[in-house]
Amino acid sequence: MSKDEPVETITHLTLYAGWPNVMSAIAQLKDIVEAQAPGSDRPTPARNGNVEILKKQPTTKAPGDWFTGDVWFDVVYAGQEPSRARLNLVRFSPCARTDWHSHALGQTLHIVSGIALIGGRDGTVIEAHPGDTVHTPPGEEHWHGATPDAFMEHLALWEGRGDGSPETTWLEKVDDAEYTQPRSSTR
């Protein structure tokens, strides 16, 4: 659609819906257009006074240069100023895992379903179960993923730095020997 077509359509509806409803629709259209403008990563908002509901964004396939296997994520929250918080729901297929990485300000994972494997540079691999929350301190190199036989979902919470520098430092792939290390359980 051209930029003018939605406005013309809403204006035409004035006869049927009434001026107050059309003005409300135009305000909503303005929010949608701004959210979809090139370079905007903001979800389309819905407002009730100062309370804002961020609409669900499409599920994204995770990039192969940071993950092994099939991984998908949903951006739940992308930190609106002044917040720097980031929250993603991440789904790992069996055997899928992140590459080695670290977070400038740390990361917290909350396991939603399946069993999460979390590996550290000391060779330790721990299992975390639904309801468990795992915190990785700033700069700690680690990886996380699903077991070989089941899907796993976790919520990943971390903070941006606010100065434009990288939030996450991505490193090398986790090889099969590191992934299959004996593991200990949080249970």
C-alpha positions in Angstrom: 0.0 0.0 0.0 1.1 3.5 -0.6 1.4 5.8 2.4 -1.8 7.7 1.5 -4.1 4.6 1.0 -4.6 3.8 4.7 -5.3 7.4 5.5 -7.8 7.6 2.6 -9.5 4.4 3.8 -9.8 5.6 7.4 -11.0 9.1 6.2 -13.7 7.3 4.1 -14.9 5.5 7.3 -15.7 8.8 9.0 -19.2 8.6 7.4 -19.8 5.2 9.0 -17.8 5.2 12.2 -18.0 8.8 13.3 -15.2 11.4 13.8 -14.1 10.3 17.3 -13.5 6.7 16.2 -11.6 7.8 13.1 -9.4 10.1 15.1 -8.6 7.2 17.4 -7.8 5.0 14.4 -5.5 7.7 12.9 -3.5 7.8 16.2 -3.2 4.0 16.1 -2.1 4.1 12.4 0.6 6.7 13.3 2.0 4.3 16.0 2.0 1.4 13.5 3.7 3.5 10.8 6.4 4.7 13.2 7.1 1.2 14.5 7.5 -0.1 11.0 9.7 2.7 9.7 13.1 1.5 8.4 15.5 1.1 11.2 12.9 0.8 13.9 13.1 -2.3 16.0 10.2 -1.3 18.2 7.1 -3.5 18.4 3.8 -1.9 17.4 2.5 -0.4 20.7 -1.0 -0.4 22.2 -1.6 2.3 24.8 -3.8 2.9 27.8 -2.6 6.2 29.2 1.0 5.7 30.1 0.8 1.9 30.0 2.1 0.5 26.8 1.5 -3.1 25.5 4.2 -4.2 23.1 2.8 -6.5 20.4 4.4 -9.8 19.8 7.2 -9.8 17.2 7.7 -12.7 14.7 9.7 -15.6 15.8 13.2 -15.4 14.4 15.6 -18.3 13.4 18.8 -17.8 15.3 21.9 -17.2 13.2 24.1 -20.2 12.4 27.3 -18.2 13.2 26.3 -18.1 16.9 24.5 -21.4 17.3 24.8 -25.1 16.4 21.6 -26.8 15.4 18.1 -25.2 15.1 17.3 -22.4 17.5 14.5 -19.9 17.4 13.9 -16.9 19.6 11.2 -14.4 20.3 12.1 -10.9 21.5 9.9 -10.4 24.6 11.4 -7.1 25.6 14.0 -4.9 23.9 14.6 -2.2 26.6 12.9 1.1 26.0 15.0 4.0 27.2 16.2 4.4 29.9 16.0 0.7 30.4 18.8 -1.5 29.0 17.1 -4.8 29.8 16.7 -7.4 27.1 14.5 -10.5 27.4 14.2 -13.3 24.8 12.3 -16.6 24.8 14.7 -19.0 23.2 13.8 -22.5 21.8 16.5 -25.1 21.2 15.9 -28.3 19.2 17.6 -31.5 20.5 21.4 -31.1 20.4 21.2 -27.4 19.6 23.4 -25.1 21.5 25.0 -21.6 21.6 28.6 -21.0 20.7 30.9 -20.1 23.5 30.1 -16.5 24.5 30.2 -14.0 27.4 28.0 -11.1 28.4 29.5 -7.7 29.4 27.0 -7.3 32.2 26.1 -11.0 32.9 23.1 -13.1 31.9 20.3 -14.8 33.7 18.4 -17.9 32.2 15.1 -19.2 33.5 14.3 -22.7 32.2 10.8 -23.0 30.9 10.7 -26.5 29.5 13.1 -29.4 28.8 16.5 -29.7 30.4 19.1 -27.0 29.7 22.8 -27.8 29.6 25.1 -25.0 30.6 28.9 -25.5 30.0 31.8 -23.6 31.5 35.5 -23.3 30.5 36.5 -25.6 33.3 34.8 -28.5 31.5 31.8 -28.6 33.9 28.4 -29.1 32.3 25.4 -28.6 34.5 21.7 -29.5 33.9 19.0 -27.1 34.8 15.4 -28.1 34.9 12.1 -26.2 34.4 11.7 -23.6 37.1 15.5 -23.3 37.7 17.2 -19.9 37.2 20.9 -19.8 36.3 23.0 -16.7 36.5 26.2 -16.2 34.6 28.4 -13.3 35.9 29.8 -10.6 33.6 32.6 -11.8 31.3 32.1 -15.5 32.2 32.6 -17.6 29.0 29.9 -20.2 28.7 27.5 -22.0 26.4 23.9 -23.4 26.8 21.7 -25.6 24.9 19.3 -28.6 24.8 20.0 -32.3 25.6 20.4 -34.7 22.7 16.9 -36.1 23.1 14.5 -33.2 23.8 13.7 -29.6 23.0 14.4 -26.9 25.6 13.1 -23.4 26.1 14.5 -20.7 28.4 14.0 -17.1 29.0 17.3 -15.2 28.6 17.6 -11.9 30.4 20.6 -9.6 30.0 21.4 -5.8 29.9 22.7 -3.7 27.1 25.6 -1.4 27.8 24.0 1.8 26.7 27.1 3.1 25.0 26.7 1.1 21.8 29.5 -1.4 22.6 28.7 -5.1 22.3 26.4 -6.7 24.9 27.7 -10.2 24.0 31.1 -11.4 22.8 30.6 -14.4 20.6 33.5 -16.9 20.5 34.2 -20.3 18.8 31.8 -23.2 18.3 31.2 -25.7 21.1 32.6 -29.0 19.8 30.9 -32.4 20.3 33.5 -33.4 22.9 32.6 -30.3 25.0 28.9 -30.8 24.5 29.0 -34.5 25.6 31.0 -33.9 28.8 29.6 -35.7 31.9 27.2 -33.4 33.6 25.9 -32.7 37.0 22.2 -31.9 37.8 20.7 -29.1 39.7 18.3 -31.6 41.2 
